[in-house]
């Protein structure tokens, strides 16, 4: 996906690149360059800055001409549009604003964003155009040269690095070479990160977890009276509030490896096989194992707080994997937005609805696991996306939630 976006960027950018002719004169090759105009140089300088310094990515917008669109869903402006079209009156400006809103709404839907604040940069407005600086999350600004950018207090306050990092002392071929080399280097670096996250890796933790659950299930028939026998379930570590309250807290973890009946085992192991392989590949083995075990324990904790019946199963941990995928997918929604809308979110909703409608399903364990997986992934961080503040906030919320449920279990309910 990064390669596609980058190639599309160069396709858009070619109209700002120089044209050259090679002429043979007196037996020597002479390279002749067409000089960039002022607007071309401003566009190249701005695009260079936003891509290399502010982590914006070019996006393809069909049907546009003489404009470049950049996105950074974590940036101060999620969308930046640089427009070098000549707009000579208010009617043209209003129509341009209408088209911009339409494209922004499409991006908002694709990325599952509630808002999409946009910076609209105009480089070629007529004197009779009355610019609307703010129009429903779309900020518009006009620049005539590089100095205008550096003198704009609002832009400098939002992008403080622009004063020192914006290219302003190069032109012509020097500017082109500088911009091209820097963007190539940035693209190569981004591609390495992207490939490291999404490339197929060897999956080992998921099969081991499945094997443990299957072996425990078989052992319940060898050393006990079967997986549906109450005493056998308690002997192997099923979740049960009275026993947890007297100190057998290990049941919060062991219960996720027990299953009541072959259908329960099959459904959970199939789900773990499908979801586990994907998430282990994305998070890595260590983080995946933490999310699985942690969300399973949190699901068991909420379950034992809400009701006092015997419960067992890996579904709390599996819902934790769904919560983790939800958090991961949201941060990479430019690439996984369709998967989120058509697969992850519908599966979560359908399974929760089934849990409320069908008797005998421990849906509070599912909810606890879902929330736990989301918060654990937030605390651990998503590679290439998470901020330290997000990880700290996730850790704090997770600790507070565990502390509250522990108080309810060992204090209020005793």
C-alpha atoms as one frame of an Amber mdcrd trajectory, in Angstrom:
protein
   0.000   0.000   0.000   2.827   2.399   0.760   4.363   1.732  -2.615   1.073
   2.417  -4.350   0.621   5.693  -2.505   4.191   6.761  -3.183   4.002   5.919
  -6.872   0.745   7.816  -7.134   2.432  10.758  -5.466   5.130  10.817  -8.087
   2.455  10.623 -10.751   0.840  13.723  -9.266   4.191  15.383  -8.745   5.473
  14.998 -12.292   3.703  18.132 -13.458   5.864  20.094 -11.038   9.023  18.372
 -12.174  11.247  19.872 -14.796  11.245  18.904 -18.461  14.576  18.368 -20.061
  15.888  17.950 -23.532  19.115  16.394 -24.560  20.692  18.004 -27.541  23.823
  16.934 -29.252  25.949  19.947 -30.017  29.468  19.590 -31.353  29.483  15.933
 -30.331  28.635  16.703 -26.672  25.387  16.142 -24.757  23.928  19.320 -23.406
  21.115  19.135 -20.849  18.649  21.985 -20.965  16.173  22.503 -18.074  12.917
  24.371 -18.050  12.901  26.689 -15.041  10.273  26.060 -12.373   7.891  28.905
 -11.763   7.388  30.374  -8.290   4.242  28.357  -7.479   5.980  25.112  -8.474
   8.815  25.859  -6.066   6.397  26.650  -3.218   4.520  23.402  -3.854   7.722
  21.366  -3.847   9.000  23.025  -0.676   5.708  22.504   1.163   5.331  18.881
   0.061   8.930  18.176   1.046   8.403  19.669   4.504   5.091  17.959   5.280
   6.303  14.525   4.135   9.794  14.512   5.638   9.194  16.505   8.829   5.502
  16.059   9.724   4.971  12.449   8.520   2.247  13.272   6.015   1.541  10.800
   3.237   0.358  11.642  -0.287  -3.071  10.285  -1.175  -4.637   9.829  -4.571
  -7.749  11.853  -5.331  -9.219  11.083  -8.713 -10.413  13.840 -10.993  -8.254
  16.638  -9.553  -5.686  18.734 -11.367  -2.928  21.019 -10.119  -3.418  20.076
  -6.493  -1.792  17.669  -4.030  -3.496  15.994  -1.051  -1.596  14.834   2.025
  -2.856  12.953   5.086  -1.669  12.315   8.609  -4.473  11.018  10.814  -2.435
  11.920  13.905  -1.405  15.374  12.697  -2.744  18.784  13.776  -4.520  18.846
  10.399  -5.497  15.381   9.251  -5.680  16.530   5.643  -3.589  19.155   3.881
  -4.535  20.200   0.370  -2.158  22.319  -1.718  -3.984  23.918  -4.633  -2.160
  25.848  -7.360  -5.193  26.267  -9.634  -6.008  29.855 -10.527  -9.302  30.898
  -8.899 -10.357  34.313 -10.084 -13.765  34.940  -8.427 -15.988  33.964  -5.500
 -18.108  31.578  -7.566 -15.094  29.499  -8.497 -13.923  29.594  -4.894 -17.302
  28.374  -3.584 -17.310  25.525  -6.102 -13.749  24.616  -5.136 -14.770  24.559
  -1.465 -17.733  22.333  -2.326 -15.441  19.823  -4.091 -13.035  19.893  -1.168
 -15.805  19.080   1.327 -16.973  16.199  -0.839 -13.499  14.635  -0.991 -12.924
  15.193   2.740 -16.209  13.432   3.563 -15.152  10.455   1.444 -11.836  10.238
   3.299 -13.663  10.573   6.624 -15.905   7.605   5.824 -13.026   5.473   4.599
 -10.939   6.118   7.708 -13.837   5.842  10.202 -13.082   9.346  11.484 -15.617
  11.461  13.361 -13.975  14.679  12.204 -11.470  15.525   9.507  -9.916  18.938
  10.089  -8.372  20.121   6.850  -5.888  22.805   5.851  -6.635  24.244   2.417
  -3.580  26.033   1.001  -4.205  28.260  -2.020  -1.304  29.544  -4.099  -3.107
  31.291  -6.931  -6.165  33.242  -5.758  -7.444  36.267  -7.621  -7.648  39.640
  -5.888 -11.470  39.566  -5.981 -11.771  36.293  -4.052 -13.059  36.648  -0.476
 -11.328  33.849   1.421 -13.246  32.087   4.217 -10.569  31.228   6.736 -12.683
  28.637   8.586 -15.538  26.665   7.055 -16.732  23.564   8.972 -13.352  22.056
   9.898 -11.727  23.378   6.717  -9.181  26.129   7.321  -8.200  28.062   4.200
  -5.079  30.138   3.750  -3.391  31.938   0.869   0.350  32.080   0.189   2.059
  34.006  -2.579   5.653  33.130  -1.715   7.817  31.339   0.842   8.088  34.425
   3.040   4.291  34.501   3.444   4.444  31.010   4.947   7.175  31.874   7.414
   5.396  35.063   8.490   2.087  33.328   9.162   1.875  33.080  12.968  -0.851
  30.433  12.928   1.093  28.086  10.653   4.347  28.621  12.561   2.619  27.926
  15.901   1.059  24.696  14.597   4.157  23.580  12.684   7.076  25.174  14.611
   9.733  23.258  12.647   8.656  24.930   9.416  10.777  28.027  10.140  14.007
  26.028  10.011  13.106  23.013   7.888  11.214  24.550   4.964  13.471  24.727
   1.915  13.844  28.381   0.983  17.373  28.766  -0.362  17.229  26.401  -3.345
  15.600  26.648  -6.735  15.514  24.897 -10.082  17.482  21.666 -10.379  18.977
  22.014  -6.879  15.501  22.128  -5.367  14.326  19.155  -7.431  17.305  16.990
  -6.479  16.999  17.919  -2.790  13.273  17.198  -2.659  13.519  13.940  -4.626
  16.397  12.525  -2.558  14.818  13.383   0.795  11.401  12.001  -0.124  13.000
   8.811  -1.484  14.869   8.356   1.803  11.726   8.970   3.858   9.735   6.558
   1.699  12.373   3.846   2.061  12.331   4.281   5.850   8.510   4.124   5.988
   8.485   1.039   3.775  10.863  -0.748   6.149   8.567  -0.078   9.114   5.469
  -1.055   7.153   7.052  -4.273   5.849   8.274  -5.234   9.316   4.745  -4.937
  10.711   2.728  -6.544   7.924   5.081  -9.138   6.466   4.168 -12.757   7.141
   6.047 -14.189  10.129   6.285 -17.645  11.636   3.317 -18.239  13.940   4.123
 -20.287  17.066   2.211 -18.939  20.096  -1.282 -19.489  18.650  -0.752 -23.223
  17.873   0.765 -23.718  21.349  -2.274 -22.119  23.021  -4.611 -24.310  20.958
  -2.593 -27.412  21.844  -2.743 -26.584  25.581  -6.529 -26.186  25.470  -6.956
 -29.469  23.587  -4.626 -31.352  25.966  -6.426 -29.961  29.010  -9.760 -30.981
  27.483  -8.518 -34.560  26.936  -7.028 -34.657  30.437 -10.429 -33.839  31.933
 -11.699 -37.142  30.570  -8.567 -39.108  31.527  -8.170 -37.793  35.087 -11.742
 -36.691  35.781 -15.323 -37.300  34.790 -15.328 -35.209  31.643 -15.494 -31.579
  30.653 -19.133 -31.109  31.697 -18.770 -32.470  35.210 -18.870 -29.744  37.899
 -16.314 -31.330  40.239 -13.922 -31.992  37.361 -14.216 -28.386  36.198 -13.466
 -27.117  39.713 -10.570 -29.556  40.080  -8.971 -28.317  36.846  -9.374 -24.638
  37.770 -12.749 -23.304  36.595 -13.699 -19.785  37.632 -15.920 -19.700  40.732
 -16.415 -16.638  42.923 -16.511 -18.298  46.406 -13.200 -20.059  45.744 -11.529
 -17.000  44.190 -12.562 -14.919  47.201 -10.824 -17.290  49.602  -7.515 -16.966
  47.780  -7.656 -19.199  44.695  -7.060 -16.260  42.349  -5.188 -18.492  39.906
  -8.629 -19.620  38.696  -8.921 -16.287  36.858  -6.142 -17.554  34.553  -6.636
 -21.331  34.486 -10.316 -21.091  33.564  -9.436 -19.754  30.099  -7.857 -23.117
  29.211 -10.961 -25.150  30.147 -13.990 -25.838  27.939 -17.391 -27.284  28.681
 -18.184 -29.765  25.904 -16.655 -30.482  22.512 -18.683 -27.796  20.687 -17.464
 -25.128  23.119 -13.876 -26.267  22.518 -14.233 -26.420  18.725 -15.837 -22.982
  18.348 -13.248 -21.288  20.558 -10.252 -23.047  19.015 -11.427 -22.256  15.492
 -11.856 -18.596  16.463  -8.438 -18.557  18.122  -6.884 -20.102  15.009  -8.400
 -17.478  12.686  -7.932 -14.368  14.829  -4.821 -15.424  16.729  -2.650 -15.949
  13.666  -3.496 -12.495  12.307  -2.855 -10.659  15.554   0.296 -12.585  16.453
   1.664 -11.628  13.052   0.873  -7.944  13.660   1.860  -7.570  17.320   4.641
 -10.100  17.618   4.773 -13.125  19.910   5.472 -11.377  23.220   2.832  -8.658
  22.953   0.326 -11.135  21.568   0.787 -13.467  24.542   0.406 -10.574  27.002
  -2.810  -9.449  25.295  -4.217 -12.989  25.239  -3.471 -13.846  28.858  -4.191
 -10.358  30.219  -7.554  -9.977  28.499  -8.511 -13.521  29.501  -7.803 -12.717
  33.151  -9.693  -9.408  32.959 -12.652 -11.191  31.370 -12.641 -13.746  34.173
 -12.400 -10.964  36.749 -15.462  -9.129  35.410 -17.335 -12.414  35.105 -16.704
 -13.438  38.703 -17.700  -9.959  39.930 -21.036 -10.020  38.073 -22.188 -13.555
  38.874 -21.176 -16.426  41.132 -21.779 -19.430  38.869 -19.003 -21.674  37.539
 -17.517 -20.461  34.261 -14.763 -21.573  31.892 -13.542 -21.011  28.346 -11.117
 -19.077  26.166 -13.773 -16.765  24.753 -12.819 -13.882  27.064  -9.242 -14.031
  25.795 -10.457 -14.365  22.181 -12.656 -11.295  22.606  -9.514  -9.615  23.926
  -7.837 -10.397  20.606 -10.790  -8.762  18.842 -10.417  -5.687  21.036  -6.732
  -5.608  20.206  -7.470  -5.881  16.478  -9.978  -3.063  16.858  -7.356  -0.770
  18.387  -4.654  -1.800  15.924  -6.976  -1.501  12.931  -8.137   1.955  13.962
  -4.550   3.235  14.029  -3.924   1.729  10.583  -7.401   2.532   9.307  -6.081
   4.111   6.124  -5.105   0.561   5.144  -7.502  -1.521   7.276 -10.581   0.731
   7.265 -12.568  -1.636   5.040 -11.586  -4.652   7.165 -12.713  -2.793  10.285
 -16.102  -1.894   8.820 -16.887  -5.199   7.103 -15.253  -7.785   9.370 -13.920
  -6.799  12.805 -16.712  -4.520  14.055 -19.603  -6.676  12.693 -18.083  -9.844
  14.219 -17.766  -8.157  17.625 -21.341  -6.826  17.554 -22.881 -10.102  16.332
 -21.076 -12.179  18.950 -22.049  -9.821  21.760 -25.697  -9.901  20.630 -25.623
 -13.703  20.532 -24.189 -13.684  24.047 -27.108 -11.619  25.347 -29.779 -13.633
  23.513 -28.572 -17.206  24.082 -28.764 -18.476  27.691 -25.704 -19.999  29.307
 -23.152 -17.713  27.607 -20.919 -15.698  29.929 -21.159 -12.422  28.033 -19.611
 -10.389  30.836 -16.446 -12.404  30.367 -16.599 -11.446  26.675 -17.045  -7.757
  27.493 -14.238  -7.803  30.048 -11.932  -9.506  27.576 -12.843  -7.081  24.786
 -12.118  -4.044  26.956  -8.982  -5.678  28.338  -7.584  -6.447  24.889  -8.229
  -2.893  23.735  -6.590  -1.317  26.805  -3.653  -3.725  26.843  -2.867  -2.957
  23.200  -3.200   0.740  23.957  -0.741   0.351  26.845   1.715  -1.815  24.896
   1.537   0.444  21.846   0.993  -0.088  18.145   4.265  -0.225  16.170   4.880
   2.939  14.198   1.742   4.703  15.463   1.322   4.930  19.231   2.384   7.948
  21.246   3.866   7.692  24.737   0.895   9.638  26.092  -1.511   7.044  24.654
   0.452   4.209  26.255   0.494   5.978  29.622  -3.255   6.686  29.434  -3.972
   3.070  28.498  -1.890   1.803  31.421  -3.597   4.145  33.890  -7.124   3.191
  32.765  -6.202  -0.505  32.853  -4.797  -0.271  36.392  -7.837   1.658  37.619
 -10.206  -0.897  36.069  -8.387  -3.852  37.647  -8.270  -2.052  41.000 -12.012
  -1.322  40.889 -12.978  -4.884  39.962 -10.633  -6.276  42.631 -12.232  -4.031
  45.233 -15.686  -5.203  44.144 -14.641  -8.859  44.336 -12.634  -8.873  47.555
 -14.268  -5.983  49.369 -17.794  -5.011  48.420 -19.093  -8.505  47.514 -17.628
 -10.408  50.482
